[in-house]
């Protein structure tokens, strides 16, 4: 692989394609610090620098990369009850950013091209939640990323799957993967149709009670109650500073994951749970200007502690995304039992869930 250079305000710094594994955040033989600063926010499609989790990268082969990442000691949105552990959903966002970075910097995808995420998932490693323990400083991570099923056309990247092994202080804490497809601006315009970018989403409906879905603030709740206790209306608040970090013409993938997590928590109320595994497949775009329903069901637990949950997001009578979670109890403040069911009313007067 040729030398890859990322422009920087202090001068470009190179990431040679030589092999080797770093130790203590250093690149092999280069003195490169993988955790010195964030990568360009444009490479991971973020507007806010504070939402960039990748802090360095290096190509180690044609389809292999080393990436540094850092999570803040406490994130304002991605956090668990009790603040003892980092939120595992941060793994999904970190892997998502890794795929975008590798596409742009590793394979030369132009900045104005779009990425379609077809699936995204993660699983904790053998240490489990203790591997994500919150300490006195930020969590510095290393991602060993291999690209699979790489498809090129006329020298341009068409699609690839990224698989990342994630370590913290040399300890493997989990892994994640995602399938991405590259779409040119012209193709995206044809795919989405003219004028989609100017569609204004309606005002989001009233949220479910925050404590029922594992949230502290109503603004962070992405579910609104309906007449059925296993079905909610998706709340897509375009003003949310994290889920809508930049302007979008559709529901972002991380909002889908958050809806699945909150639905799983609602089914487990009042016991706090955390998704130790999560795999999501995205079948079609979820439009901002039409209702989308979130339906969840608990499946049989294989060990009595970890519980599988299947969550589907439906729009216009069709499945738009499907999430499978494996949840386990997490230490934290226990929420008093509350008869929410659906707060005794639908989220929008006269609005009923989709038929089964």
N, C-alpha and C positions, 0 to 999 in steps of 0.2 A: 504494500500500500504506500502511496506517495506521502510525503511529509504534509501534515495538515496544520494549518496555522489559523488561529482565531484572532481576529483584530481586537485590539485592546487600547484603552486610552493612554496607557503607559508604554505602548509599543507592543507588537505582536509577540506572543510566545508560542513555541512550537511543541507539538506532541508527536515525537517520532514513533514509527511503527516497530520498534525493537521489542523483543519479548522480555519476559521477566515479570515478577510480581513485586509490588512495593511493600515496604514495611514502615509502620508508624507514619503512614500518609506520604511517604516519599516515592517518587518515581525511580525506576531502576537506573542508577548511575547518573541521573540528571539533576538531582537535588530538587526536583519539582515537588512542590507541596500541594497535595490534592485537596487540602482544606483551607487554603489561604484566602480565597474569595469566591464569590458565586460566578458561574458562567454568565454570559450575556442572557438577559431575560428574553430576548427575541428568539434565542435558540430553543427555548422551552415554552414559547407562546404564553408568556406571562407579562402583564403590564406592571405589576408591583414587584420590585426587587425582593421584598420581604417574603414573597411566595415562591422564590426560586430556591430549590433544595440542593441542586447539583453545584459542586464547588470545584470540579476539575475533571479532566479526562485525558486519556491517552490511548491511541490505537496500538494494539499488540499483535495484530495480524489482519488479514484482509476482512475478516468478519468478527474480530474479537476486540474488546475494549475494556479498559479499566476506568471506572468513574468514581470520583469522590462525591459524597453527599453529606449534608449536615442538617439535622433537625433541631429547632430551637428547644430549649429546656422545657418550655410550655408554649404550645401553639394556641393562638386565640380561638381557633375553631376545632382543629383536630386534637381532641383531648378526651381522656376517660375520667369517669367519676373517681374522685379521690386523688387524682394526679400522681399516682404511684408509678404508672407505666405510660410510655408513649403509645399513642393510638396506632394500632397496626394498619389502619387505613392509609396512614402516611406512606406505607410501602407501595400501595397502588399508585399514589400520586408521584412517588419518586420513580417508579418504573415507567409510568406514562411520560414523565419528563425525559427519562433516559432514551426512550424510543425516539422522541422528537429531536433531541440533541444529536443522536447518532445519525438520524436521517439527514439533518442539515449539515452537520460538521463532518461526519464520517463518509457520507455518500453524496454530498454536494447538492441536496435538494434545495432549490431556490426558496428564499424567505416567503415569497408570495404564494407558494403552493400550499395546499391543504392536506392534512392527514386525517384519514378516517380510521378510528379505532374500532376494530371488529370484535375484539375481546380483550379483557384485562383481568388479571387475578394475582393473588399472592397466597402464601401459606407460611406460618411461623415455623421456625426450625425446632430442633430438639429441646433447647432451653425453654421454649414457650414464652409466656409473658415476662418472666424474670430477665430474659435477654433484652427486653425493652424497658428495663427499669429506668426511671428518671433519676439522674444524678445531679451533682452540683453544677455541671456544665452541659453544653449542648451535646447531642449524640453525633459523633463523627463516624461515618460509615464508608465502606468500600463496596463497590458493585463490580463483580466480574461478569461481563456481559458477552454472550455469544449470540450472533445473529443466525437464524435458521430460515430455511425456505426463502432465501433471497431471490427475488425476481427482478431482472433488469430488462429494459427495452430500449434499444438504440443508445446504450450507454447511460440510461437514466433509471433511477430506482423506481420500481412499480409497487413493490410490497415486501415486507419482511416480518419475521417474528423475532422479538428480543426475549432472551431468557437471562435473568440476572440472579446470581448467587450473592446474597447480601451478608456482609460480615461487620462486626463491631468489635474493635480491639482484638482482631484475629479470631473471634468466635462467630460461627455461622448462626445467624439469628433468623434466617428465612430466605425465601426465594420468591420471585415473581416473574410473570411473563405477559406479553401483549402482542397482538397481531395488528399491524398498521398497513394501511394502503395509502399511496400518494395520489393526490388528485390535482391536476393543473387548474389554474383559475378558470379557463374556458370550460373545462369539464365540470367544475363545481357549479358554475353558473347554469349549465344545462341540467345538472343533477338537481339543484335546489329550485330552479325556476327564477324568473326575473322578479325583483322586488322583495325577495324573502329577507334581505338584510335590513329592510326598513320596517318590518313588522314589529309593532309595539305590543309586548305581552300585556294581558289584562292585569288589573290589580290582583295580587294573590289572595286567595280566600283566607279565612281565619285559621290559625294553626291549631293543631292538637295541643293539649296541655304539655308543656316542655318536659315535666318530670316523668311523663308516661313514655317518652321516647328517648330518654337519656340525655336530655339537653337542659341547660340552665336558662337560656334566653329564648323567648318566643321567636325572635328574628332568625334563629338557627334551626327552627323546626321546618321540615320540608314536607310534612304530611298534614292533611286537613281531614277531619272525620266525615264519614258518610253514614248512611243508615245501616251499614254492615260492619261488624266489629273486626272483620279480617280484610277490609278494603278501605283505602284512603284515596283522596284526591291529591295529586302531586302539586306541591307549592313551588313554583318556579319564580322566585323573587329576583328579578334582574338587577336589583340594587344591592344584593348580597356581596360584600367585599371580597370573599374568598371563592365561592362557587361561581360567581360571575365576575372574575377578576378583570376580564376584558369583554368587549361587546361581542355577542354571539347571535346567530339567527336560528338557534335551536337549543334544546336543553343539553347542557354539558354532561359528559360521561361521569364526572365525579359527583354530580348531583344524583345520578342514577344509583351509584354506589351508596351514597348517603341515605337515599330513600330506602334502600334495601336494609341498611343497618338499623335505621330507626323503626322500620316495620318489624324487624326481628326483635328489637328491644321491646316494642309494644306488646308482642305476643308473650314475652317472658315477664312482663310487669307483675309484681314489683321487684323481681330479682334482677340486679344489674348484670348484663352479659356483654361479651366482647366478641367480635368476629375474628377468630384465629385463622380461618381460611375463608376466602371469598373469590369466586370466579363469576365473571359477568360476560355475557355475550350480547352484543348490540346488533339487532336485526334491521333497524331502520331509524331514521332521525325522528326524535320526538319534538313536535312543533310547539312553540311557545304560546300560540294563540288558540289552542284547542285543549279541552280537558284530557288529562292522562290519569289513569287509575292505577293504583299500586295494590296488588293483592298478594297476601302472604299466607303460607301454611307451614306449620311445624311438621317435620317428618320424624320417623321413629329414631330414637337415640340409640346408637350402637353400644355405648358404654354407660349410659345413665347420667353422664356429666356433660359431654359435648352433644349439642342438639343441632341437627341439620334443619335449615329453613330454606324453603324455596319461595322466591319473590318474583312475580311477573309484573311488568309495566305494560299497560294496554292503552292504546289510543285508536280511535275510530274502529273499535271492535277487533283489533289485531294486536298480537304481541309485538312490542317494540324493543323490549330488552328482557332478559331473564338473568336472575342472580341466584347463585347457590352459596349459602353461608354455612359455616360450622361455628357455632357459638359455644362459649363456655363461661361460667360465672366469673366475675371479677370482683375483687375487694373494692368496696366503696360504700358511700352512705346508702342505706336501704330506704327506698321510697315507700311511704305508707300506702297501703292498698287503697285504690280510689276507683269508684264506679264511674269510669269515664264511658266505657263501651264506645259511645260515639257522641258524648256530651248531650245525648237526648235529642239531637237535631242533625240534619244533614249540613255539610259545609256550605252549600249554596241552596237556598230554598227551591224545592222541587227537583233537585239534582239527585238522581239515583245511580247506584253503581251499574257497571255493565253486566249484562246477563252472563252466567257461567257458560 
